[in-house]
Amino acid sequence: MSGSERAATFYCPYCGEEDLRPAERSEKVPGAAWWCAGCLRTFVVTFVGIGVPETSGAES
């Protein structure tokens, strides 16, 4: 990414619609949120990390 805090999202994770628009920042909406015109949801996509996630002490 080129310094932007908003990564490109291609479809809504809830309904699959591709008509997504950047949501305006407000008290309830954090930065980098997206609004879906199909299901009217506002959501944020967050990158957590690369690799195997750590476990909470549980053995597999």
C-alpha distance matrix in Angstrom:
0.0 3.7 5.8 6.4 8.2 8.7 7.2 9.3 12.7 15.3 18.5 20.3 20.9 24.4 25.9 23.6 23.6 20.8 21.7 19.0 18.5 16.5 19.1 20.4 20.3 23.8 25.9 25.5 21.9 19.1 15.9 13.2 16.3 17.1 20.7 22.3 25.1 26.8 27.6 26.9 24.9 22.1 19.7 16.6 14.5 13.9 12.5 15.5 15.1 16.0 19.6 22.9 23.3 26.0 29.2 31.4 34.3 35.4 36.6 35.9
3.7 0.0 3.8 5.6 8.8 9.9 9.6 11.6 15.2 17.8 21.0 22.8 23.8 27.2 28.5 26.3 25.8 22.9 23.2 20.5 19.4 17.2 19.8 20.4 20.3 23.8 26.2 26.3 22.7 19.9 16.4 14.2 17.6 18.6 22.1 24.0 26.5 28.7 29.6 28.5 26.7 23.7 21.7 18.7 17.2 16.7 15.6 18.5 18.2 19.3 22.9 26.3 26.5 29.0 32.3 34.4 37.2 38.5 39.8 39.4
5.8 3.8 0.0 3.8 6.5 8.9 10.0 12.7 16.1 19.1 22.0 23.2 24.1 27.2 28.9 27.1 26.6 24.0 24.0 20.9 19.3 16.5 18.5 18.7 17.9 21.3 23.4 23.8 20.5 17.4 13.9 12.5 16.2 17.9 21.5 23.9 26.6 28.9 29.5 28.0 26.0 22.7 20.7 17.5 16.4 15.6 14.9 17.6 17.7 19.4 23.1 26.3 26.0 28.2 31.4 33.1 36.1 37.6 39.2 39.1
6.4 5.6 3.8 0.0 3.8 5.4 7.3 10.0 13.1 16.3 18.9 20.0 21.1 24.1 25.6 24.0 23.3 20.7 20.5 17.3 15.6 12.7 14.8 15.1 14.7 18.3 20.6 20.8 17.3 14.5 10.9 9.1 12.6 14.2 17.7 20.2 22.8 25.3 25.8 24.3 22.3 19.1 17.3 14.4 13.8 13.6 13.7 16.9 17.7 19.7 23.5 26.4 25.8 28.1 31.1 32.7 35.9 37.2 39.0 38.7
8.2 8.8 6.5 3.8 0.0 3.8 6.5 9.9 12.2 15.8 17.9 18.2 19.0 21.8 23.7 22.5 22.2 20.1 19.9 16.4 14.8 11.7 13.0 13.5 12.5 15.8 17.8 17.7 14.3 11.2 7.9 6.2 9.9 12.2 15.9 18.6 21.6 23.8 23.9 22.2 19.9 16.5 14.4 11.2 10.9 10.4 11.1 14.1 15.6 18.1 21.9 24.4 23.4 25.5 28.3 29.7 33.0 34.3 36.3 36.2
8.7 9.9 8.9 5.4 3.8 0.0 3.8 6.6 8.7 12.2 14.2 14.8 15.9 18.7 20.3 19.0 18.4 16.3 16.1 12.7 11.4 8.7 10.7 12.1 12.0 15.6 17.9 17.2 13.5 11.1 8.0 4.8 7.7 9.1 12.8 15.2 18.1 20.3 20.6 19.2 17.1 13.9 12.0 9.3 8.9 9.7 11.0 14.5 16.2 18.5 22.2 24.5 23.7 26.2 28.8 30.3 33.7 34.6 36.5 36.0
7.2 9.6 10.0 7.3 6.5 3.8 0.0 3.8 6.3 9.7 12.2 13.4 14.3 17.6 19.0 17.2 17.1 14.8 15.5 12.4 12.2 10.5 13.0 15.1 15.4 18.9 21.0 19.9 16.2 14.1 11.4 7.8 9.8 10.2 13.7 15.3 18.3 19.9 20.5 19.8 17.6 15.0 12.7 10.0 8.2 9.2 9.5 13.3 14.5 16.2 19.8 22.4 21.9 24.8 27.5 29.4 32.7 33.3 34.9 34.1
9.3 11.6 12.7 10.0 9.9 6.6 3.8 0.0 3.8 6.4 9.5 11.5 13.0 16.3 17.1 14.7 14.3 11.6 12.5 10.0 10.5 10.0 13.1 15.7 16.9 20.3 22.8 21.4 17.6 16.2 13.7 9.9 10.9 9.8 12.8 13.6 16.2 17.6 18.8 18.5 16.9 14.9 13.0 11.3 9.6 11.6 12.1 15.9 17.1 18.3 21.7 24.1 23.9 27.1 29.6 31.6 34.9 35.1 36.6 35.4
12.7 15.2 16.1 13.1 12.2 8.7 6.3 3.8 0.0 3.8 5.9 7.7 9.3 12.6 13.3 11.1 10.9 8.8 10.2 7.9 9.5 9.8 12.4 15.7 17.0 20.1 22.4 20.4 16.8 15.9 14.2 10.4 10.1 8.2 10.7 10.8 13.7 14.5 15.5 15.6 14.0 12.5 10.6 9.7 8.0 10.9 12.0 15.6 17.2 18.5 21.6 23.5 23.1 26.4 28.4 30.4 33.7 33.7 35.1 33.9
15.3 17.8 19.1 16.3 15.8 12.2 9.7 6.4 3.8 0.0 3.8 7.2 9.3 12.3 12.0 9.0 8.7 6.0 8.5 7.7 10.3 11.8 14.6 18.1 19.9 22.9 25.3 23.1 19.6 19.3 17.6 14.0 13.2 10.5 11.9 10.8 13.0 13.3 14.9 15.7 14.8 14.2 12.9 12.8 11.2 14.2 15.1 18.5 19.9 20.7 23.4 25.2 25.2 28.6 30.5 32.7 35.8 35.4 36.7 35.0
18.5 21.0 22.0 18.9 17.9 14.2 12.2 9.5 5.9 3.8 0.0 3.8 6.3 8.8 8.2 5.3 5.4 4.4 7.3 7.0 10.4 12.4 14.4 18.1 20.0 22.5 24.7 22.0 18.9 19.1 18.2 14.8 13.1 10.1 10.6 8.5 10.8 10.3 11.5 13.0 12.1 12.4 11.4 12.2 11.1 14.5 16.0 19.0 20.9 21.9 24.3 25.6 25.2 28.6 30.0 32.0 35.2 34.5 35.9 34.2
20.3 22.8 23.2 20.0 18.2 14.8 13.4 11.5 7.7 7.2 3.8 0.0 3.8 5.4 5.7 4.7 5.3 6.4 8.1 7.1 10.3 12.1 13.1 16.9 18.6 20.5 22.3 19.4 16.6 17.3 17.1 14.2 11.6 8.7 8.6 6.4 9.3 8.5 8.6 10.1 8.7 9.4 8.6 10.3 10.0 13.6 15.8 18.5 20.9 22.4 24.7 25.6 24.7 27.7 28.9 30.4 33.8 33.1 34.8 33.3
20.9 23.8 24.1 21.1 19.0 15.9 14.3 13.0 9.3 9.3 6.3 3.8 0.0 3.8 6.1 5.9 8.3 9.8 11.9 10.8 13.7 14.8 15.4 19.0 20.1 21.8 23.0 19.8 17.3 17.7 18.0 15.2 12.8 10.8 11.2 9.5 12.6 11.3 10.4 12.2 9.9 10.6 8.8 10.0 9.1 12.2 14.2 16.3 18.8 20.2 22.1 22.6 21.5 24.6 25.4 27.0 30.3 29.5 31.1 29.6
24.4 27.2 27.2 24.1 21.8 18.7 17.6 16.3 12.6 12.3 8.8 5.4 3.8 0.0 3.8 6.1 8.3 11.0 12.5 11.8 14.7 16.1 16.1 19.6 20.8 22.0 23.0 19.5 17.6 18.7 19.5 17.2 14.2 12.0 11.3 9.1 11.7 9.6 7.8 10.2 8.2 10.2 9.4 11.8 11.9 15.0 17.4 19.2 21.9 23.5 25.2 25.3 23.9 26.7 27.1 28.3 31.6 30.5 32.4 30.8
25.9 28.5 28.9 25.6 23.7 20.3 19.0 17.1 13.3 12.0 8.2 5.7 6.1 3.8 0.0 3.8 5.6 9.1 10.6 11.2 14.5 16.8 17.1 20.8 22.5 23.8 25.2 21.9 19.8 21.2 21.7 19.2 16.2 13.3 11.9 8.7 10.2 7.3 6.6 9.9 9.4 11.9 12.0 14.6 14.6 18.0 20.2 22.4 24.8 26.1 27.9 28.1 27.1 30.0 30.5 31.9 35.1 33.9 35.5 33.7
23.6 26.3 27.1 24.0 22.5 19.0 17.2 14.7 11.1 9.0 5.3 4.7 5.9 6.1 3.8 0.0 3.8 6.5 9.2 10.1 13.8 16.2 17.4 21.1 23.1 24.9 26.7 23.5 21.0 21.9 21.8 18.8 16.3 13.2 12.5 9.3 10.9 8.5 9.2 12.1 11.6 13.4 13.0 14.8 14.1 17.5 19.2 21.7 23.7 24.6 26.5 27.2 26.6 29.8 30.6 32.4 35.6 34.4 35.7 33.8
23.6 25.8 26.6 23.3 22.2 18.4 17.1 14.3 10.9 8.7 5.4 5.3 8.3 8.3 5.6 3.8 0.0 3.8 5.7 7.5 11.2 14.2 15.5 19.2 21.7 23.6 25.7 22.9 20.3 21.4 21.1 18.2 15.6 12.0 10.7 7.2 7.8 5.8 8.0 10.4 10.9 12.6 13.1 15.2 15.1 18.8 20.8 23.6 25.8 26.9 29.1 30.1 29.4 32.6 33.7 35.3 38.6 37.6 39.1 37.3
20.8 22.9 24.0 20.7 20.1 16.3 14.8 11.6 8.8 6.0 4.4 6.4 9.8 11.0 9.1 6.5 3.8 0.0 3.8 5.7 9.4 12.4 14.6 18.2 20.8 23.2 25.8 23.3 20.3 21.0 20.0 16.8 14.8 11.2 10.6 7.9 8.6 8.2 10.8 12.3 12.7 13.5 13.7 15.1 14.7 18.3 20.0 23.2 25.1 26.1 28.6 30.0 29.6 33.0 34.4 36.3 39.5 38.8 40.2 38.5
21.7 23.2 24.0 20.5 19.9 16.1 15.5 12.5 10.2 8.5 7.3 8.1 11.9 12.5 10.6 9.2 5.7 3.8 0.0 3.8 6.8 10.4 12.4 15.7 18.7 21.0 23.8 21.6 18.6 19.8 18.8 16.0 13.9 10.1 8.6 6.1 5.8 6.9 9.9 10.4 11.5 12.2 13.3 15.1 15.7 19.4 21.5 24.8 27.0 28.4 31.1 32.6 31.9 35.1 36.5 38.1 41.6 41.0 42.7 41.2
19.0 20.5 20.9 17.3 16.4 12.7 12.4 10.0 7.9 7.7 7.0 7.1 10.8 11.8 11.2 10.1 7.5 5.7 3.8 0.0 3.8 6.9 9.0 12.5 15.2 17.7 20.5 18.4 15.2 16.1 15.0 12.2 10.1 6.4 5.7 4.7 6.3 8.4 10.2 9.7 9.9 9.4 10.3 11.7 12.5 16.2 18.5 21.9 24.2 25.9 28.9 30.4 29.5 32.6 34.1 35.6 39.1 38.9 40.7 39.4
18.5 19.4 19.3 15.6 14.8 11.4 12.2 10.5 9.5 10.3 10.4 10.3 13.7 14.7 14.5 13.8 11.2 9.4 6.8 3.8 0.0 3.8 6.2 9.2 12.3 15.0 18.2 16.7 13.4 14.3 12.8 10.5 8.8 5.7 5.2 6.6 7.7 10.8 12.3 10.6 10.8 9.4 10.7 11.8 13.3 16.6 19.1 22.6 25.0 27.1 30.2 32.0 30.9 33.7 35.4 36.7 40.3 40.4 42.4 41.5
16.5 17.2 16.5 12.7 11.7 8.7 10.5 10.0 9.8 11.8 12.4 12.1 14.8 16.1 16.8 16.2 14.2 12.4 10.4 6.9 3.8 0.0 3.8 6.5 9.1 12.2 15.5 14.4 10.8 11.1 9.2 7.2 6.2 4.6 6.1 8.9 10.8 13.9 14.6 12.5 11.7 9.2 9.9 10.1 11.9 14.7 17.3 20.7 23.2 25.6 29.0 30.8 29.5 32.1 34.0 35.2 38.8 39.2 41.4 40.7
19.1 19.8 18.5 14.8 13.0 10.7 13.0 13.1 12.4 14.6 14.4 13.1 15.4 16.1 17.1 17.4 15.5 14.6 12.4 9.0 6.2 3.8 0.0 3.8 6.4 8.9 12.0 10.8 7.5 8.8 8.0 7.4 5.3 4.9 5.3 9.0 10.9 14.1 14.0 11.1 10.1 7.1 8.6 9.5 12.3 15.0 18.2 21.1 24.1 26.8 30.1 31.6 29.9 32.2 33.8 34.5 38.3 38.7 41.2 40.7
20.4 20.4 18.7 15.1 13.5 12.1 15.1 15.7 15.7 18.1 18.1 16.9 19.0 19.6 20.8 21.1 19.2 18.2 15.7 12.5 9.2 6.5 3.8 0.0 3.8 6.4 10.0 10.0 7.2 8.4 7.6 8.6 7.6 8.5 8.9 12.6 14.0 17.3 17.1 13.9 13.1 10.0 11.6 12.0 15.0 17.1 20.2 23.0 25.9 28.9 32.3 33.8 32.0 34.0 35.7 36.2 40.0 40.7 43.3 43.1
20.3 20.3 17.9 14.7 12.5 12.0 15.4 16.9 17.0 19.9 20.0 18.6 20.1 20.8 22.5 23.1 21.7 20.8 18.7 15.2 12.3 9.1 6.4 3.8 0.0 3.8 7.1 7.9 5.3 5.6 5.4 7.9 7.7 10.0 11.2 15.0 17.0 20.0 19.3 16.1 14.6 11.1 11.9 11.6 14.7 16.0 19.2 21.6 24.6 27.8 31.1 32.6 30.5 32.2 33.9 34.1 37.9 38.9 41.7 41.8
23.8 23.8 21.3 18.3 15.8 15.6 18.9 20.3 20.1 22.9 22.5 20.5 21.8 22.0 23.8 24.9 23.6 23.2 21.0 17.7 15.0 12.2 8.9 6.4 3.8 0.0 3.8 5.4 4.9 6.7 8.2 11.1 10.2 12.5 13.0 16.7 18.3 21.2 20.0 16.5 15.1 11.9 13.2 13.4 16.9 18.1 21.5 23.4 26.7 30.1 33.2 34.3 31.9 33.3 34.7 34.5 38.3 39.4 42.3 42.7
25.9 26.2 23.4 20.6 17.8 17.9 21.0 22.8 22.4 25.3 24.7 22.3 23.0 23.0 25.2 26.7 25.7 25.8 23.8 20.5 18.2 15.5 12.0 10.0 7.1 3.8 0.0 3.8 5.8 7.3 10.0 13.3 12.3 14.9 15.4 18.9 20.8 23.3 21.5 18.1 16.3 13.4 14.3 14.5 18.0 18.7 22.1 23.5 26.9 30.5 33.3 34.2 31.4 32.4 33.5 33.0 36.7 37.9 41.0 41.6
25.5 26.3 23.8 20.8 17.7 17.2 19.9 21.4 20.4 23.1 22.0 19.4 19.8 19.5 21.9 23.5 22.9 23.3 21.6 18.4 16.7 14.4 10.8 10.0 7.9 5.4 3.8 0.0 3.8 6.6 9.9 12.4 10.5 12.8 13.0 16.2 18.3 20.4 18.3 15.2 13.0 10.3 11.2 12.0 15.6 16.7 20.3 21.7 25.3 28.8 31.5 32.1 29.3 30.5 31.3 30.9 34.6 35.5 38.6 39.0
21.9 22.7 20.5 17.3 14.3 13.5 16.2 17.6 16.8 19.6 18.9 16.6 17.3 17.6 19.8 21.0 20.3 20.3 18.6 15.2 13.4 10.8 7.5 7.2 5.3 4.9 5.8 3.8 0.0 3.8 6.7 8.7 6.8 9.3 10.2 13.7 16.1 18.4 16.8 13.8 11.4 8.0 8.6 9.0 12.6 14.0 17.6 19.4 22.9 26.3 29.2 30.1 27.7 29.2 30.4 30.4 34.2 35.0 37.9 38.1
19.1 19.9 17.4 14.5 11.2 11.1 14.1 16.2 15.9 19.3 19.1 17.3 17.7 18.7 21.2 21.9 21.4 21.0 19.8 16.1 14.3 11.1 8.8 8.4 5.6 6.7 7.3 6.6 3.8 0.0 3.8 6.5 6.2 9.8 11.9 15.4 18.3 20.6 19.1 16.5 13.8 10.1 9.3 8.0 11.1 11.7 15.0 16.8 20.1 23.5 26.6 27.7 25.4 26.8 28.4 28.5 32.3 33.4 36.2 36.5
15.9 16.4 13.9 10.9 7.9 8.0 11.4 13.7 14.2 17.6 18.2 17.1 18.0 19.5 21.7 21.8 21.1 20.0 18.8 15.0 12.8 9.2 8.0 7.6 5.4 8.2 10.0 9.9 6.7 3.8 0.0 3.8 5.6 9.1 11.9 15.4 18.3 20.8 20.1 17.5 15.2 11.4 10.4 8.4 10.7 11.3 14.1 16.5 19.3 22.6 26.0 27.6 25.7 27.4 29.4 29.9 33.6 34.7 37.3 37.5
13.2 14.2 12.5 9.1 6.2 4.8 7.8 9.9 10.4 14.0 14.8 14.2 15.2 17.2 19.2 18.8 18.2 16.8 16.0 12.2 10.5 7.2 7.4 8.6 7.9 11.1 13.3 12.4 8.7 6.5 3.8 0.0 3.8 6.7 10.2 13.4 16.4 18.7 18.4 16.4 14.0 10.5 8.9 6.5 8.1 9.3 11.9 14.9 17.5 20.4 23.9 25.7 24.2 26.4 28.5 29.5 33.1 34.0 36.3 36.1
16.3 17.6 16.2 12.6 9.9 7.7 9.8 10.9 10.1 13.2 13.1 11.6 12.8 14.2 16.2 16.3 15.6 14.8 13.9 10.1 8.8 6.2 5.3 7.6 7.7 10.2 12.3 10.5 6.8 6.2 5.6 3.8 0.0 3.8 6.9 10.1 13.3 15.5 14.8 12.7 10.2 6.6 5.5 4.6 7.4 9.8 13.1 15.9 18.9 21.8 25.0 26.4 24.7 26.9 28.6 29.5 33.2 33.7 36.1 35.8
17.1 18.6 17.9 14.2 12.2 9.1 10.2 9.8 8.2 10.5 10.1 8.7 10.8 12.0 13.3 13.2 12.0 11.2 10.1 6.4 5.7 4.6 4.9 8.5 10.0 12.5 14.9 12.8 9.3 9.8 9.1 6.7 3.8 0.0 3.8 6.6 9.8 12.0 11.9 10.1 8.3 5.5 5.4 6.2 8.3 11.6 14.7 17.8 20.6 23.1 26.2 27.6 26.1 28.7 30.3 31.4 35.0 35.2 37.4 36.7
20.7 22.1 21.5 17.7 15.9 12.8 13.7 12.8 10.7 11.9 10.6 8.6 11.2 11.3 11.9 12.5 10.7 10.6 8.6 5.7 5.2 6.1 5.3 8.9 11.2 13.0 15.4 13.0 10.2 11.9 11.9 10.2 6.9 3.8 0.0 3.8 6.5 9.0 8.9 6.6 5.8 4.3 6.6 9.0 11.4 14.9 18.1 21.0 24.0 26.4 29.3 30.5 28.9 31.4 32.7 33.7 37.3 37.3 39.6 38.7
22.3 24.0 23.9 20.2 18.6 15.2 15.3 13.6 10.8 10.8 8.5 6.4 9.5 9.1 8.7 9.3 7.2 7.9 6.1 4.7 6.6 8.9 9.0 12.6 15.0 16.7 18.9 16.2 13.7 15.4 15.4 13.4 10.1 6.6 3.8 0.0 3.8 5.4 5.9 5.1 5.5 6.4 8.3 11.1 12.7 16.5 19.4 22.3 25.1 27.1 29.8 30.8 29.5 32.2 33.3 34.4 38.0 37.6 39.7 38.5
25.1 26.5 26.6 22.8 21.6 18.1 18.3 16.2 13.7 13.0 10.8 9.3 12.6 11.7 10.2 10.9 7.8 8.6 5.8 6.3 7.7 10.8 10.9 14.0 17.0 18.3 20.8 18.3 16.1 18.3 18.3 16.4 13.3 9.8 6.5 3.8 0.0 3.8 5.9 5.2 7.7 9.3 11.9 14.8 16.5 20.2 23.1 26.1 28.8 30.7 33.4 34.4 33.2 36.0 37.0 38.1 41.7 41.1 43.2 41.9
26.8 28.7 28.9 25.3 23.8 20.3 19.9 17.6 14.5 13.3 10.3 8.5 11.3 9.6 7.3 8.5 5.8 8.2 6.9 8.4 10.8 13.9 14.1 17.3 20.0 21.2 23.3 20.4 18.4 20.6 20.8 18.7 15.5 12.0 9.0 5.4 3.8 0.0 3.8 5.8 8.1 10.8 12.8 16.0 17.2 21.0 23.7 26.4 29.1 30.8 33.1 33.8 32.7 35.5 36.3 37.5 40.9 40.0 41.9 40.4
27.6 29.6 29.5 25.8 23.9 20.6 20.5 18.8 15.5 14.9 11.5 8.6 10.4 7.8 6.6 9.2 8.0 10.8 9.9 10.2 12.3 14.6 14.0 17.1 19.3 20.0 21.5 18.3 16.8 19.1 20.1 18.4 14.8 11.9 8.9 5.9 5.9 3.8 0.0 3.8 5.5 9.0 11.1 14.7 16.3 19.9 22.9 25.2 28.2 30.1 32.2 32.6 31.1 33.7 34.2 35.1 38.6 37.7 39.8 38.4
26.9 28.5 28.0 24.3 22.2 19.2 19.8 18.5 15.6 15.7 13.0 10.1 12.2 10.2 9.9 12.1 10.4 12.3 10.4 9.7 10.6 12.5 11.1 13.9 16.1 16.5 18.1 15.2 13.8 16.5 17.5 16.4 12.7 10.1 6.6 5.1 5.2 5.8 3.8 0.0 3.8 6.7 9.9 13.5 15.9 19.4 22.7 25.1 28.3 30.5 33.0 33.5 31.8 34.2 34.8 35.5 39.1 38.6 40.9 39.9
24.9 26.7 26.0 22.3 19.9 17.1 17.6 16.9 14.0 14.8 12.1 8.7 9.9 8.2 9.4 11.6 10.9 12.7 11.5 9.9 10.8 11.7 10.1 13.1 14.6 15.1 16.3 13.0 11.4 13.8 15.2 14.0 10.2 8.3 5.8 5.5 7.7 8.1 5.5 3.8 0.0 3.8 6.4 10.2 12.7 16.0 19.4 21.5 24.9 27.3 29.7 30.1 28.2 30.5 31.2 31.7 35.4 35.0 37.4 36.5
22.1 23.7 22.7 19.1 16.5 13.9 15.0 14.9 12.5 14.2 12.4 9.4 10.6 10.2 11.9 13.4 12.6 13.5 12.2 9.4 9.4 9.2 7.1 10.0 11.1 11.9 13.4 10.3 8.0 10.1 11.4 10.5 6.6 5.5 4.3 6.4 9.3 10.8 9.0 6.7 3.8 0.0 3.8 7.2 10.3 13.4 17.0 19.3 22.7 25.4 28.0 28.8 26.8 29.0 30.0 30.5 34.3 34.2 36.7 36.1
19.7 21.7 20.7 17.3 14.4 12.0 12.7 13.0 10.6 12.9 11.4 8.6 8.8 9.4 12.0 13.0 13.1 13.7 13.3 10.3 10.7 9.9 8.6 11.6 11.9 13.2 14.3 11.2 8.6 9.3 10.4 8.9 5.5 5.4 6.6 8.3 11.9 12.8 11.1 9.9 6.4 3.8 0.0 3.8 6.7 9.7 13.3 15.6 18.9 21.7 24.3 25.0 23.0 25.3 26.4 27.2 30.9 30.9 33.3 32.8
16.6 18.7 17.5 14.4 11.2 9.3 10.0 11.3 9.7 12.8 12.2 10.3 10.0 11.8 14.6 14.8 15.2 15.1 15.1 11.7 11.8 10.1 9.5 12.0 11.6 13.4 14.5 12.0 9.0 8.0 8.4 6.5 4.6 6.2 9.0 11.1 14.8 16.0 14.7 13.5 10.2 7.2 3.8 0.0 3.8 6.3 9.9 12.3 15.7 18.6 21.4 22.5 20.6 22.9 24.4 25.3 29.0 29.3 31.7 31.3
14.5 17.2 16.4 13.8 10.9 8.9 8.2 9.6 8.0 11.2 11.1 10.0 9.1 11.9 14.6 14.1 15.1 14.7 15.7 12.5 13.3 11.9 12.3 15.0 14.7 16.9 18.0 15.6 12.6 11.1 10.7 8.1 7.4 8.3 11.4 12.7 16.5 17.2 16.3 15.9 12.7 10.3 6.7 3.8 0.0 3.8 6.8 9.6 12.6 15.2 18.1 19.3 17.8 20.5 22.3 23.7 27.2 27.5 29.5 28.9
13.9 16.7 15.6 13.6 10.4 9.7 9.2 11.6 10.9 14.2 14.5 13.6 12.2 15.0 18.0 17.5 18.8 18.3 19.4 16.2 16.6 14.7 15.0 17.1 16.0 18.1 18.7 16.7 14.0 11.7 11.3 9.3 9.8 11.6 14.9 16.5 20.2 21.0 19.9 19.4 16.0 13.4 9.7 6.3 3.8 0.0 3.8 6.2 9.4 12.4 15.4 16.7 15.0 17.4 19.5 20.9 24.4 25.1 27.2 26.8
12.5 15.6 14.9 13.7 11.1 11.0 9.5 12.1 12.0 15.1 16.0 15.8 14.2 17.4 20.2 19.2 20.8 20.0 21.5 18.5 19.1 17.3 18.2 20.2 19.2 21.5 22.1 20.3 17.6 15.0 14.1 11.9 13.1 14.7 18.1 19.4 23.1 23.7 22.9 22.7 19.4 17.0 13.3 9.9 6.8 3.8 0.0 3.8 6.0 8.8 12.0 13.8 12.7 15.4 18.0 19.9 23.1 23.9 25.6 25.2
15.5 18.5 17.6 16.9 14.1 14.5 13.3 15.9 15.6 18.5 19.0 18.5 16.3 19.2 22.4 21.7 23.6 23.2 24.8 21.9 22.6 20.7 21.1 23.0 21.6 23.4 23.5 21.7 19.4 16.8 16.5 14.9 15.9 17.8 21.0 22.3 26.1 26.4 25.2 25.1 21.5 19.3 15.6 12.3 9.6 6.2 3.8 0.0 3.8 7.3 9.9 11.1 9.4 11.7 14.4 16.2 19.4 20.4 22.2 22.1
15.1 18.2 17.7 17.7 15.6 16.2 14.5 17.1 17.2 19.9 20.9 20.9 18.8 21.9 24.8 23.7 25.8 25.1 27.0 24.2 25.0 23.2 24.1 25.9 24.6 26.7 26.9 25.3 22.9 20.1 19.3 17.5 18.9 20.6 24.0 25.1 28.8 29.1 28.2 28.3 24.9 22.7 18.9 15.7 12.6 9.4 6.0 3.8 0.0 3.8 6.7 8.9 8.3 10.9 14.2 16.6 19.3 20.3 21.6 21.4
16.0 19.3 19.4 19.7 18.1 18.5 16.2 18.3 18.5 20.7 21.9 22.4 20.2 23.5 26.1 24.6 26.9 26.1 28.4 25.9 27.1 25.6 26.8 28.9 27.8 30.1 30.5 28.8 26.3 23.5 22.6 20.4 21.8 23.1 26.4 27.1 30.7 30.8 30.1 30.5 27.3 25.4 21.7 18.6 15.2 12.4 8.8 7.3 3.8 0.0 3.8 7.0 8.2 11.1 14.5 17.5 19.7 20.4 21.0 20.4
19.6 22.9 23.1 23.5 21.9 22.2 19.8 21.7 21.6 23.4 24.3 24.7 22.1 25.2 27.9 26.5 29.1 28.6 31.1 28.9 30.2 29.0 30.1 32.3 31.1 33.2 33.3 31.5 29.2 26.6 26.0 23.9 25.0 26.2 29.3 29.8 33.4 33.1 32.2 33.0 29.7 28.0 24.3 21.4 18.1 15.4 12.0 9.9 6.7 3.8 0.0 3.8 6.3 9.2 12.4 15.8 17.4 17.9 18.0 17.2
22.9 26.3 26.3 26.4 24.4 24.5 22.4 24.1 23.5 25.2 25.6 25.6 22.6 25.3 28.1 27.2 30.1 30.0 32.6 30.4 32.0 30.8 31.6 33.8 32.6 34.3 34.2 32.1 30.1 27.7 27.6 25.7 26.4 27.6 30.5 30.8 34.4 33.8 32.6 33.5 30.1 28.8 25.0 22.5 19.3 16.7 13.8 11.1 8.9 7.0 3.8 0.0 3.8 6.5 9.1 12.8 14.1 14.3 14.3 13.5
23.3 26.5 26.0 25.8 23.4 23.7 21.9 23.9 23.1 25.2 25.2 24.7 21.5 23.9 27.1 26.6 29.4 29.6 31.9 29.5 30.9 29.5 29.9 32.0 30.5 31.9 31.4 29.3 27.7 25.4 25.7 24.2 24.7 26.1 28.9 29.5 33.2 32.7 31.1 31.8 28.2 26.8 23.0 20.6 17.8 15.0 12.7 9.4 8.3 8.2 6.3 3.8 0.0 3.8 6.4 9.7 11.8 12.3 13.3 13.1
26.0 29.0 28.2 28.1 25.5 26.2 24.8 27.1 26.4 28.6 28.6 27.7 24.6 26.7 30.0 29.8 32.6 33.0 35.1 32.6 33.7 32.1 32.2 34.0 32.2 33.3 32.4 30.5 29.2 26.8 27.4 26.4 26.9 28.7 31.4 32.2 36.0 35.5 33.7 34.2 30.5 29.0 25.3 22.9 20.5 17.4 15.4 11.7 10.9 11.1 9.2 6.5 3.8 0.0 3.8 6.7 8.5 9.9 11.2 12.1
29.2 32.3 31.4 31.1 28.3 28.8 27.5 29.6 28.4 30.5 30.0 28.9 25.4 27.1 30.5 30.6 33.7 34.4 36.5 34.1 35.4 34.0 33.8 35.7 33.9 34.7 33.5 31.3 30.4 28.4 29.4 28.5 28.6 30.3 32.7 33.3 37.0 36.3 34.2 34.8 31.2 30.0 26.4 24.4 22.3 19.5 18.0 14.4 14.2 14.5 12.4 9.1 6.4 3.8 0.0 3.8 5.5 6.2 8.2 9.5
31.4 34.4 33.1 32.7 29.7 30.3 29.4 31.6 30.4 32.7 32.0 30.4 27.0 28.3 31.9 32.4 35.3 36.3 38.1 35.6 36.7 35.2 34.5 36.2 34.1 34.5 33.0 30.9 30.4 28.5 29.9 29.5 29.5 31.4 33.7 34.4 38.1 37.5 35.1 35.5 31.7 30.5 27.2 25.3 23.7 20.9 19.9 16.2 16.6 17.5 15.8 12.8 9.7 6.7 3.8 0.0 3.8 5.6 8.8 11.1
34.3 37.2 36.1 35.9 33.0 33.7 32.7 34.9 33.7 35.8 35.2 33.8 30.3 31.6 35.1 35.6 38.6 39.5 41.6 39.1 40.3 38.8 38.3 40.0 37.9 38.3 36.7 34.6 34.2 32.3 33.6 33.1 33.2 35.0 37.3 38.0 41.7 40.9 38.6 39.1 35.4 34.3 30.9 29.0 27.2 24.4 23.1 19.4 19.3 19.7 17.4 14.1 11.8 8.5 5.5 3.8 0.0 3.8 6.4 9.6
35.4 38.5 37.6 37.2 34.3 34.6 33.3 35.1 33.7 35.4 34.5 33.1 29.5 30.5 33.9 34.4 37.6 38.8 41.0 38.9 40.4 39.2 38.7 40.7 38.9 39.4 37.9 35.5 35.0 33.4 34.7 34.0 33.7 35.2 37.3 37.6 41.1 40.0 37.7 38.6 35.0 34.2 30.9 29.3 27.5 25.1 23.9 20.4 20.3 20.4 17.9 14.3 12.3 9.9 6.2 5.6 3.8 0.0 3.8 6.5
36.6 39.8 39.2 39.0 36.3 36.5 34.9 36.6 35.1 36.7 35.9 34.8 31.1 32.4 35.5 35.7 39.1 40.2 42.7 40.7 42.4 41.4 41.2 43.3 41.7 42.3 41.0 38.6 37.9 36.2 37.3 36.3 36.1 37.4 39.6 39.7 43.2 41.9 39.8 40.9 37.4 36.7 33.3 31.7 29.5 27.2 25.6 22.2 21.6 21.0 18.0 14.3 13.3 11.2 8.2 8.8 6.4 3.8 0.0 3.8
35.9 39.4 39.1 38.7 36.2 36.0 34.1 35.4 33.9 35.0 34.2 33.3 29.6 30.8 33.7 33.8 37.3 38.5 41.2 39.4 41.5 40.7 40.7 43.1 41.8 42.7 41.6 39.0 38.1 36.5 37.5 36.1 35.8 36.7 38.7 38.5 41.9 40.4 38.4 39.9 36.5 36.1 32.8 31.3 28.9 26.8 25.2 22.1 21.4 20.4 17.2 13.5 13.1 12.1 9.5 11.1 9.6 6.5 3.8 0.0
